[in-house]
Amino acid sequence: MKRYWILIFSIPFLLMAAVKNGNPKVASVVSSPGAITVVIDAGHGGTDRGTRSKQPFCEEKRLCLQTARLVRKYLDQLGYHVVMTRNNDAFVPLSRRVEIASQSSSSIFVSIHYNSARSPLVEGAEVFFYDSKENQKRTISSKKLAEAVLPSILRRTGFASRGVKKGNYYVLRESAMPAIIIEGGFISNPQECALLKSIDYQEKIAKGIADGIDRYFKGSKSSL
Ligand SMILES: [Zn+2]
């Protein structure tokens, strides 16, 4: 009997906790003080729209932000501290994005983009890292991160793999921490574009990215 009273007594507190966790502002505050900081970079923004398609209508900058917000939500739930380089439709210079990552003492930099090709048949997801000759440690970690995130995306979305690749992009080259660019699918492919726009796919890719990041950190911990 005593147990039932404890249960009934604790219901209001459980409800309060549930409401609290539903609020993203509170959720980021309650993440533990020792939480790992992760920078999520939604590509493009403002006047820089990225790649676009007319049929179905799709703008890269919007998709990137939508995915980035969902990734933040899932990483919050996993106990990470997430810093966004943009959280609205603003133009943020690449140098500022790198600066945000350095100032937040982030452990990794994850940039989210969508792709475009001349042929409407090109499809699939790919992840880039920078091969730094001066900082091989960062190169190895960036590659490890890419290799954790890509399979995780593919498992969730069922998309074709275009592999983990080396890329000489500003944010990858200039970041001080392990960094990757995710190209989550082709806006120039009408079938893939229709999928990319769906909330179902957005949730799948975001969960895939968050799981992959989590796997990267857990893998690094166990290899210590
Ligand atoms: Zn892009």
Residues whose N, C-alpha, C, O or C-beta is under 5 A from the ligand:
A	BS01	ZN	G43 G50 H113 Y114
